[in-house]
């Protein structure tokens, strides 16, 4: 095999695919990437058997070939090379890969591709398309609420479900919930009607492929075990779905609320950030006191002191006190733009809904904290 490729192109490709590789995997071949050169392009595959990626890059192929090489090793080399042309050569019958860039030479031991897993990157069922910007919006607005509790695996990802012809994306860790609805180009997708759960690592790879192909359509298909993404036939993903039933998230969303307050988002978030300094480290608790057209954000630390800040809001209900984990509140408020938000609530113990004044397709729920 003999290939000539720009170092910058190879570095970019390796940087995208490296995060798929599980460096702690005891199965040696899964620490490697499979590289295949043919028809003036180089194709790289990586997998940890849960998430797989295939990325194709243009190059000059003088002799085709295929091999497996340690992913981290080749990336560490390439990222230190000057931005010039790199010659990749694998002499016939050899197990040593030669890398030559200007007057720099490396020799790497390689494996044959025989032991590398056979990977599938598409399905003929449950096909639909999303714009990459829509995928980024889904992830940006829901990923903060994904649970880290590995004992509740079904919460360790984003749940996708088709509801009334729209794609509903939900995440929750039991303390907060994020929900966003996205228009679908075609509906009645059976797998989405039943719902699927994309795991956290898969979500990170989804974001990467979407950021690479900004404002482009991405083809998606789903089978019983995987979701597949195809961006222009040059960047493909296969993500194993979490094979669990998602919780009945609808029960957390208040069907009706008795009170609401309209608040300027940035003023509210900045105040919570400041007052959080005096919150107890264990609970991160801050108290919101709502009065006629004003809110007091307060916190008390048993060994440091206390703090409070008053901001103007639009509120005409009864005087009301409610506690929150400040970190959860800030994470949620960070998702909204510079706009007015609405807090909807019933009492100091029931879930609080946070909505945007501009975008009606987005809803957050934050559970109150008893202080």
N, C-alpha and C positions, 0 to 999 in steps of 0.2 A: 504494500500500500504506500502511496506517496500523495500527500496533500499539501497545498499551500493556502494559508488563510491569514487574514489580518489578526494580529494579537487582540485588538480591541473587540472584534467580532466574537472571537473565541472566549474572551474574558466575560463578555456580556452574557453569552449563552451559559457558560459554566456557573456564573453567579445566580442565574435564574433556577438552574436545575439542582444546585448543591443542597438547597434546603429540603429537598425530597429525601435525600439519602439519610438513613438512620445510622449515625456514626457509632452507636452503642450496640448495634445488632450483632449477635453472636454468629450469625450466618455470614461468613466472610464475603460472599459474592454480592451481598446487599450493600456493602461499603463501596462497591465499584459502580461505574457507569458504563453502559454499553455504547460504543461509538462505531458508527457505520458510515463509510464514505462511498458515494456513488453519484453519477450524473451531475457532477459539479455542485454537490451539496454534502454537508456533513450532518448526520442525524444522531442525536444523543438521547439515551433513555436512562432513567433512574427510577428506582422503586424501593419502598420498604414493605411492600405487599398490601399496604393500606392506601397509600397515595402513590400514583405513578405519573411520570411526565415524559413527554417526547418533544424535543425542540429541534427544528431543522434550520440550518444556516448555510448561506451560499458560500462557496469557496472554489478553488481550482483543484479538481481531482485528476491527477495524472494516472494513478493506479488505484482502483477501488479496493476496499478491504473492510474487515470488521474485527473488533477486539474489545476487551474490557480492561479498564484501568482504574486504580484507586482514585476516587473522586476528589478527596481533599488534597491528595498529593499533587495531582495535575493542576488543580486550581491554585494551590500555593505557589507553584512554579509560574504559571501563566500571569498571575496578578503582579509578579515582580519583573516581568519582561518589558523591554521598551516597546513603544507603540509602532512596531514594524511588522514585516511579514514573518510568519512562522512556518517552517517546513516540518511536517510530521511524516515520519517514514517508518514503516514496518517491513524489514526485509523478509522475503518469502522463507517460511520455515523457522523464523526467529521468534523468540518470546520476549524480545527487548525492543521497546519503542524508542525511536530517536527523535528528539526535539531540537531543532536548530533555529536560532534567531540571531541574525547578524553573526557575532563571534562567540555566542553563548551556546553551549551544548549540554543537553541532559539525556540520560538514558533511563527509561522506566521499565520495570518488569510488568508484563501484562498477562492476562488470562484469556483463554479462548471464550467465545460467546456461547459455547454449548451449555454451560451451567447457569447462564443468566435466565431468569424467569421469562416465560413467554407472556407478553403483555397485550391486552386488548384495550383499544381506545375509542370504541364506539358501539352503539346499539341501533337497531333499526326501529325500535319502539319508543313511544313517549318522547317524540322529538319536538323541540320548540326553540325559539331564539330570543335572546335578550341582548340589549345594547350593553357594552362594557360599562358605560356610565351608570346604568341601572343596577348592575351587579355591585359596583363600588358603593352606590348609595345604600343598598341593602346591607352590606357589610359594615359600613361606617355607622349606620343607625341602629344596628342590633348587636354587634360583636361585644360591646362593653358589658352586656348582660349575660353572656355565656357563663355557665357555671364551671368552676374548677374542681368541684367535688367529684372525685373519681368513683365514689360509691353510688352515685346517681348518673350513670353513663349517659342516659337518655337526655340529660340536660347539658352535656358537654359539646353542644353544637348549635347550629341554626336550623330550625324547623321550617320547611317549605310546604305550603299547602295551597291548592287552588280553591278559592272561595268566591262565588258569584262572578266567575270569569276573570278574576284577578289573582295574581300570585301574592299570597300572604306569607311574610317571613317573620318568625317569632323566635325570641331567645329569652330565657329567664334563668335566674339562679335561686329563685324562691324568695328573694328580697326585693327584686325589681324585675320588670318585664319591659321588653321593647317590641313593638309591632309596626311593620311598614307594609303597605300594599303597593304593588307595581302592576302596571298594565301588561297584559299578555298579548302577543301577536296572534296566537291561536289558543283556544280553550279546550276543555274536556280532555285534559291529559290525565289518563287513569292513575298513573303513579303519584301525581300531585294531588289528585282528589283524595287519595288515601293518606298522603303526606309522607315526606322523607326527612331524615335528619342528617345534615352534613357535619362531620366532626371538625373540631377546632383547627387541626393541622390542614385539613382540606379547605377550610375557610381562608386560611392564610395564603394558600396556593391559588385560590379563586381570585383573591385580591391582586396577586402578582400578575396573573394572566390578564386581568382586566386593565390594570395600570399600564401594561405593555402595549395593549391595543386600545388606546383611548378613543372613545366615541365610535367603536366598530361593533358590528353584530357578531355575537359568539353563538355558535350552534351547540345545543345541549340535548342530550338524550339520557334516559334513565331506564335501567333494568332492575331486576329484583335486588341486586346487591350493590350496584355502582351508579354514580352519576358521571357522565362523560362530557368534556368540554373541548370544542375544536375552534381555534382561532385561525382562520385563513389557511388551514392545513399545515401550518408551520409551528404551532404551539398547541399541544394536546395534553389533556389531563384525564386521569381516571381516579375517582375518589370512592373508596368503599364507604357505604352508608352505615350509620349506626342502626343495628337491627333490633331496635327497641320501639315500644309504643310511647309516643310523647304524652305528657300529662295534659289534662283537660284545662288548658290555659284560659279558656273562655270564662271559667268560674271566677278568675281573679279580676276580670275587667268589670267595673261597676256598671250595671245596666242603667241606673239613674243616679244622679247626685243632687244633694240639697243646696250646696253652696259652691261658689266659684270666685276666683280672684284673678284679675288680669295684671301681669307684672312684666316690666321691661327686663328681658332675659339677662343682658350683660350686667346691669346694676345688681340684680338678684344674685347671680353667680359670683361676682366679685365680692359682695358682702359676705356670702357663705364662706368663701375662701379665707377672708380676713378673720372672721369669727371662729373658724375651725381651729385656729392657732391655740385657742383656749379650750378646745374640746378635750374630753377625757380620751386618752390614747386607745383605750380598750373598746369604747363604744363609738368614738367619733361623733358623739351626739351633739346636735344643735337644736334649739327650740325656736319655732316660728310662732309669733304672737300676732294674730291678725285683728286689726281694729278698723274703724271706719276710714277707708282710703289710706291706710298705712300698715306696714309690717315691721315688727321688731325681730331681728335675728339675734339670738343670745346663746351663750355657752358659759359653762362654769367648770373650772378645773379645781379639784379639791386641794391641790398643793401649789398651784400657780396663781390663780385668780379668776376673774371673769371678764367677759366682753359682751357688748351689744351694739347693734347698728340699726338705725331706723331708715327705711326707704318708703317712697310713695308708691302706692298701688291703687288699682280700681277694685274696691271691695265695699259692699254695703250690707253684709250679713252680720250675725251676732259676733261678739268677741270670742276668739277661738284660739286655742293653743294646741300645737302638734309638734312632735319631735321626729327628727330624721337622722340617719347616718349621713354625715356631711359628705363623705367620699362618694356614696351612692348618688346623692343629690347633685354633686358637681359633675360626676360622670354623665349623668342624664342631661343636665343643662348644657354640657359641652357639645352635645349632638345638634342642638338647635342653632340657627344663625342669629344675627342681630335683629331680633324681632320681639314682638310681644308674645308671651306665652300665657296659657290659662291653666291654673290649678283647679281641679274639680274634686270635691270631697264630701263626705257625709258626716264623719265624726273623727275623733283623734285616734281611733284604732283601725279604721277601715282603709283599704287601699286608696291612694291618691293618684288620679289621672293627670298627666301633664300633656298638654296639646299645644300645637303651633297655631298662631293666628293666620299664617300664610298657607301652610301645607296641611291639608286635611287627611292625607294618606298616612300620617305618622302619629303613633300613640305610645306614651310611656306610662308605666305604673311603678310607683315607688311605695313600698310598705313603710308605714310609720314606725317610729321607735319609741318605746315607752321609757321616758326619762324620769 
